Amino acid sequence: MNAKDKLFELKTTLNINGNLVSLDEPQVMGILNITPDSFYSGSRVNQDTAIINKAEEMIGHGAFILDIGGYSTRPGAEDIDAKEETNRVTQAIELIRSKFPDVLISIDTFRASIAETAISAGANIINDVSGGNLDPTMFETVARLQVPYILMHMRGTPQTMKTLNQYDNLLIDISKELAEKCNQLKALGIADIIIDPGFGFAKGISQNYELLRNLNYLKRLGFPILAGLSRKSMIYKSLGIEPEEALNGTTALNMVALQNGANLLRVHDVKEARETIKLYKALNT
């Protein structure tokens, strides 16, 4: 963080069920997709044994949070109704919570009703890819539940976002849009916010790299930053490979994200992300 950015006070703790959790050191969020069509096939789990085994593996490799999602947000993904999404995520959350009572769980959804059901089932954090755009009751729900909220930058829907990547100034426009949402959240009494710049959401490949190069710019919002780069098209399309081959590229860009201020890495591959953080810390001690 440069001298100018130090003018902005950065909040690095989350209040989770009355306990203060620190993001002073970078942490890893492991992705568990309870979907049949997520863009990376290796992240899909939907049987009880597979869910438990994957959760146990991620926890064993050092996952700080498990992120449970039942709705694929890849570009052009099929829309599913709330009932189907609810069934997918509540089963997984209850199962994981019964086996791993102390692990932190986030619910990856843009629907307030599902977020609330998931919190009741044992989730601790709401991770909303739409930043409140797709459900006008989301912010009020978060305020009532008093849980941490991951605010992601996106425009449109997963079905339309690819056409909504026109910006006058990428960094300024994204920062302004996020700041407006932060102000709305703070006005409702929500203090525990994590910023996700939304790599791949309403952003082209070159825009994603511009955003990554300047990730520290978002520190002025005053909240921790989540980087969700894992196996995304900005990696595999740039390399001319498939998502299944994009682990090495993910590791390379995760290091860049850490160097540019990321507090949380959202990944499919927890072991490699933890190793990246360990090496990052070795470089900075």
C-alpha positions, 0 to 999 in steps of 0.5 A: 500500500502506498503512502496515499492509500494509507490515508484510508483506514482499512478494516481487517476484522469480521464479527462472526457470531460475536467472535472477531476474525482477523484478515490481517494475514491473507486467507483462503476461501475454498469453492464448493459448487453444488451445481451440475454446470459450473464452468470448472468441472472439478469444483462440482460436488453433489453427493453427500460423500463427495461433499464431505470428502471435498470439504474435509480435503479443503479444511485439511489444506487450510481453507479459512472459509468454505463457499457453498453455491448452488447457482452457476454464475458462469457467463450464459449459465442456465437460470434455476428457480429458488426452490432448486437452489435452496435444496442444493445449498441447505443440504450441503451446509447442514451436512458440512456443519454436522461434520465440521462444527467450527469451519466458517461457511459462506453462502454464494447466492444473490437471493435474499431468501436463500441467504437467510435460509442458509444462515439458519442452516449454519452458514456464517457469511453471505457472498452475493455476486450481484452486489444487491442488484438482483434482489432489492431485499438483500441489504435489508436481510443482511442488516437483520441477520447481522452477518458479514457480507461479501459485496461483489461488483457486477452489472446485469445478470450472469446471462447479460453481463458480457454485454455490459462492460463499457466504462468511462474509466474502469477503476473510477467507475467500479470504485464509485459503484462499490462505494455507493453500495458500501454507503447503503450497507453502512447506513443500514448498520452493516459494518462487516463488508468484504469487497470483491471486484468481480473478475470476469463479471461485466469485464473483458479480459484486458479489463480484468488485467487492468483491475488486477494491476490496480487492485490496491486502488480499491483499498480506499473503500476501507474494507478487505478485498477478495480476489476470485481469479481461480481458473477463470477465462482471463487465465485459460483464454489468455493461455489457450487452454481449458479451465482444467489446465489453469491451475498454474496460471491461477497460482501466478495471478494469485501471487499478483493479487496478494502483492496488490493487496488481496486479503482473501483468495477464493479458489478451487485449489486450496493447497496451492493457494495456501502455498502461494500465501506462505511464499508471499509472506516469506517474501515480505518478512 
